[in-house]
Amino acid sequence: MDDRIMSTPKSREGRHTGLRALRLGIAALALAPGLAVAAPEPAPTPPFETCRTDLIAWAAAHDVPQPVAQAQLGGLEPNPDVLAATRNQGEFVRPIWDYIEASVTPARIEAGQRKLAELATPLAAIEARYGVDRYTLVAFWGVESTYGTVLDDLAVVKPVVRSLATLSCGDPSRAAYWRDELTAALQILARDEAPLDKMPGVLTGSWAGAMGHTQFMPTVYQQHAVDFDGDGKRDIWTSATDALASTANYLRAHGWRFGEGWGYEVVLPEGFDAALADETTPRSLAAWRDLGLKPAHDRAIPDEATQATLILPAGIRGPAFLLRPNFAVILRYNTALAYALTVAQLSDRLRGDPGFSRDWPRGDRPLSGDERRDLQSRLTERGYASGGVDGKIGPKTRAALRAYQGSVGLPADGYADAALLERIRATP
Ligand code: CA
């Protein structure tokens, strides 16, 4: 089982939207032009009652006491809002900068700095134990739950068991994933690990089942949550210290390298070949320097042998970033690039670093789902394999796009916006 915290397994389809995202009404987090993706097609589903009975039997056979499974699932009705939320994912198109700027606000930076001061002692202990810096941890916390403030909003917080049962029965393409998360949630309840006083007897989380201050899915909770404040409970719902330590434990387990940071913004030299920003080819920081890349803000680069990849999330006219290995660890939390850049940017700002130096190409319009499919089919017609016409612009589509752009003398940045689509439509 894939154990990404907020993300659908083996998928880059927008993640399970977290609490904060729900509050903002962002069903599809995000996705920069080129990153947005389509929701799976709804498929016929068996009657909920039949499915619910099967789930009770499944849970009882998987380490959940029958009375707990019966009490939690018997008589449960599906939550239509949850299925609507899954179907809305992906068709929503929002430029990457909108997403980042909605999340990295002055208020969130200030609140995070207050948290850094308030929790300086436990954060220092967590850093020492897990080797993940406090700015990164507090940034995850800020992005996931606005430092826990949304957990008090009963209009946003949902009963996790009901959400996961709804998804297990109503989202057949990922039914096994949801069922395993549901089973884990029931096990958490059976072991009396979570405080249930907010809604008596009810485990709370986002519509997709992510729980607590840093939004762990139930299986991730089971594998990575820790009791750091020493009260005997792994309480990510009401103990910020436990939640932050649990996130540190998760990041360490996925290879976080202490002291390296996620990467940094760079300034490209005049005439830079955008095709080098292919998001997959690592080069040493020294090699990137030799290609003319300079850090956007003054900084010493003491470890020039470290490998990094170059990305242009909004094409050659937007900011460029060198990503070090820790960035991939952030993506383990949520596979959306916009999400990871948001956490990265918030962590920098909490540390006192300035914002991005280069502005985004704000006049660009991202493509809708239909337009993305149109672009893919036009690329395919021209002999550039886009990896399918599915409206999901991933690495293959971006590679096809770079090849096309190169062939017509455009900067090969793999960036798909309305102007690019117009161009490809206008030429035979
Ligand atoms: Ca605890």
Boltz pocket constraint, residues with backbone or C-beta under 6 A from the ligand:
constraints:
  - pocket:
      binder: B
      contacts: [[A, 226], [A, 227], [A, 228], [A, 229], [A, 230], [A, 231], [A, 232], [A, 233], [A, 234], [A, 235], [A, 239], [A, 242]]
      max_distance: 6.0
